[in-house]
């Protein structure tokens, strides 16, 4: 009776020791990005857009931050990704529910658009879509 319990306890310990590190979501408190967000909100609200969702989170360099959003067929959506202005590469990919890539946008540091990736999308089907933004920080 002691051996099975010891084995279970040992296997649980091994699972926790060898498990991967988890990136915890943390809110982004960068005042420069906050000003960009506020000005873009004002700009788009003047054009009649309504803010559906907003997420402000810190991202780790070279790690995708997947976001799943439900989209309605035929509706017009505007997506905006604002990366850390000190990064050298910004990229957003969007996939439909069948895992087909429907959007790919990439900006590099020093380009006109800088740290902002903005794109419109009209889904062909009402289904969930997966966005995968990523940024690569400069080596310090």
Protein Blocks (a to p, Z undefined) as FASTA:
>chain_A
ZZmmmmmmmmmmmmmmmpccdddddddfbfklmmmmmmmmmmmmmnopacfbdcddddde
hiacdddddddehiacdddddddfkbcbdcdddddfkopafbdcdddehianlmaccddd
ddfbdcddddddddddddZZ
